[in-house]
């Protein structure tokens, strides 16, 4: 019989957590990957190792015996091979971040500031990406970390939500004043529309279609940051994620009001490759960004 240290590390964590999902999170792996490792361990040792109990995995006598033999040696090996600790005050950090233009404007100035203030030297390169290409970009090693809106990620990508938000409508207060009952007015006026690059309809377009109304379009653009230029001086509104609407309104002397119907929320997330899950620099970076995001939103973020 032969096995490897990676499998024993999975076994060790399963013995500690007694739960595949929790062990996967501790190991920074996907749940299917941990389940596959457990299947290999069962084959190697010729024993089920764990049976299902009330919400936990119950180790078999054979598993208890194996763990008694390997737990302390594994701890020793982890200490021997552990990477040196990351010391921010001595670090010369070079990072490549990926972000869409609006996400960059919203998140990265604050993130860069909080990181650069704690290291000896820092250089950041910001490159464009979007929710459609970000996973491939990270898997190819194009970025150290990326920031994007809602989207699905494969098991190889770690994604943590920084901010959940709804939508607001941006308008020029020098040109018009929204009435007290906004929805009928919102349905009648012209819109500056941000179009998706794949031309799929937005939830706003779906809403207009659902109520059998035609959305009047003044301008359609793929640049969310340019919407303020099209709104200013017109009697049109642009519907945007609330933090972006507020940011652009402050910069351009515009105003906002909440979207006048119930809608989806979106997430702003940070992402990185799980291959770098044991990199102390990435652990430190993620912790600083979590702290910054919590200070902005007043709540903890969540891992996906």
N, C-alpha and C positions, 0 to 999 in steps of 0.2 A: 504494500500500500504506500502511496506517496500523496502528499498534498503540498500546499504552499502557504507561506506566511499570510498572504492576503486573505485566504479562506479562513485561517485561524483567527485573523483579526475580526472578520465578520462573525465568526462563532463567538468570540469573546464579547462582542457588543450585543449579540442576541442574548447571551446569558445575563448581561447586565440589564438590558432594557425589557426582555421577555416580550418583545413586540416588533414585528418586521418593519412597520412604518417608522416607529421611533428610532430603531437601529439605523434605518436608512438615512434619516435626518442627521443623526450623530456622525455617521460615516461620510456624509455629503455624497450619497449615492441615490440612485432611483430605487423605488421599492421593488420593481421587477428584477433589478440587478441583484439585490439582496436575496430575493426568493430563489433566483437561479443559483447563487452561491450556497444557499442552504441545501438545495437539491444535490449539489456536488458533494457537500459535506456528508450528507446522508449516504451517498453512494460510496464515498471513501471509507467511512467508518462502519458501513453495514448496519446502521441503526437509525431509527427515525429522529433521534436526538431531542425533538420537541413534539409534544402533543398539544392540541388546543384545549385551553381551559376557559374560564369565564372572562373573556376579553384579554387573556394573556397567553403566552406560550409557556407550557410547563415542561421543564427539562426532564429527560429520562435519566435513570440511574447511570447509564453509560455516558451521557452528556455531563453529568455531575463529576464523574471520574475524570473525563478528559479535561474539564475546566480546572479541576484541582491540580492537574499535572502541568497545564500550559499557561494559566493565568499570570503567574508571577514572571516566568520567563518572557512572555510577550511584553509585559510592562517594561522589563529591562531592555529588550530589543528596541522598543519604541523610544526609550530615552537615548539609546546609543545612536540611532539613526535619525533622530529628530533634527530638523533644520535649526540653525542658530536663531535665537530670538531676534525679532525685528526691533531696532532701536531708532525711532523716528528722529531723535535729535541729532543723529549722526548720518542719517540716510540721505543719499542723493537719488532722488526719485525721478524716473522717466516713465511716463504713462501715456498710452494712446487710448482715448475715449471715443466712442461712437455715439452720435445723437442726431436726430432730426433737428432742423433749424429752430423750431418752436420749443422743443424739449431742451435744447442747448441754452436758449435764452432764459428759460424758466428755472432750470436746475443747476447748470454747470458753473455760473459765476460764484454762487454760494458754496458749492462743493469744492471747487478749486481753492477758494479762499480758506476754507476750514482745514483742508489738507496741507496747503503750502505754508500755512502759519505754524505748522508743527514739525516740519522737517528741515534739515540743514539746507537742502537745495531741491528745487522741483522744476520739472519741465513737463508741460502737458501739450499733447497734440490732439486736436479735436477734428474728427473726420465725420462726414455725413453717413447716415444709415437711416433705415426706417423699419417699421414693424414687419415688413415683408422679407427683408434681407438680413435682419440683425442676427438671427440664429446661425445662418451660414457664415456670416462675417466672423462671428465669435469662434465657431468651430474651425475655421481656417486660420485662426490666430491673427486676424487683421487688427483686432482691438484687445486691450487688456480687460476693458469693461465697457458696457454700453448702457444707454438710457433710452427708453422708448415708452410709448403708450401701450394700452392693453394688447395682448396677443398671446398665442400659445407658444410654449417652448418644449423642445424634446427633452428626454431625461438627461441628456448630456449637458444641459444648460441650467444653471441655477438662476432663478428669478426671484427677486424680492420687491414687494410693492412699497414704494416710497410715499405715494399720495393717491387718495381716491377723491374724485371730484365729479361734479355735475357740469351743467352748461349754463352760460349766460349769453345775453344778446347785447352787442355793442352798437351804439348809435351816436350821432352828432347832436348834442343838446342845443347847439346854436341853430339847428335846422328844424327840430321838432321836439315835442314833449309827449311821451307816451301817455295815453289816457289811463284812467283808473281801472278800467276793464281792458286788459291788454290783449287777450287772445284773439278776438275778432280783428283788431287792428293789426296784430302781428301777421295774421293770415292774409291781409289785404295789401300790405306794403311790399316794396321791393326788397330783395335780399342780395347780399354779397355772399356767394357760395364758395366754400372750399371743397374742391372736387378731389376724390381719391384717385391715385395714380392708376388703379386698375379699372376705373370708371364704374365701380359698383355703387349702387344708390346708398345714400346716408340714411340714418334713422329719421331725419327730418323729412327727407323726400318720401320715405315710407309712410310717415304720419300724414302728410298732405294727400298721398294717394288713398290712404285708409278712409279719410273723411271726404274724399272725392273733391278735392280742391287743387287748383293749379298754383304752383309756387312761382311768383314773379321774380325773375332773375335779372338783376342789373349787371352783375359781373360774376363770372365763374373763374376761379383761379386755383392753382395747386400750391400757392405760397400763402401759408396761414399768416405770416408776418406782414404781408402786403395788404391784408384786408383793411387795416386802419386807414391806409391811403385812399382806398376806394370808398370807405364809409364817410370820411371827412368831407364836408361840403355837400353831402347828398341827403336825401330822405330815404335811406336804405339802412338795413340792419345786417349784422354778421353774427351768426350763432357759433360760438366757440367754447372750448373748455374754459370753465370759469377762471382759473388762474391766468390763462393766456389773455382772456378778454380784459381782466383787470389790469394786467401788465401793459397791454397796448393802449388801453384807455388812459392810464396815467401818463404814458409817454406822449400821447397825441392830443390830449385835451378832450377826450371823448367820455362817454358815460355808459353804464351797463344797467340792465335789469335782468332778473332771473327768467329763464326759459319758461313760458307760460303754460306748459303742459308737462306731465310726467314723462321722464325719459330715462334712458340707461345712464349709468355712471361709467367712468373710465378710470383706469389706473395708470399712474406713471411709475415705471419700474426700473431697477438696475439689474443688469444681467452679466454673468461671466461664465466661463467654461468650468465645469466640474473637475476637469483635469488639473485645474489650479487650486482645487479645494484645500490642499494642505500647504499652500504657499503662505507663509506668515505675513507677507506684504499684503496679500489679498484679504486675509482675515482682518488686518488692521484697517485697510481702506474701507472695507464693508462696515466695520464698526463705526468709523468716523462718519460715514455717510448716513448710517442709521441714526446716529445721534443728531446730525444736522437736520434730517428729515423730521425727526420727532420734535425738535425745537420749532420747526416751521408749522407743523400740523397739530402738535399737542397730543399725538397718539403714536403707539408703536406701529411699525410696519410688519408685514407678514411675509413668510417665505412660501414659495410655490415649488 
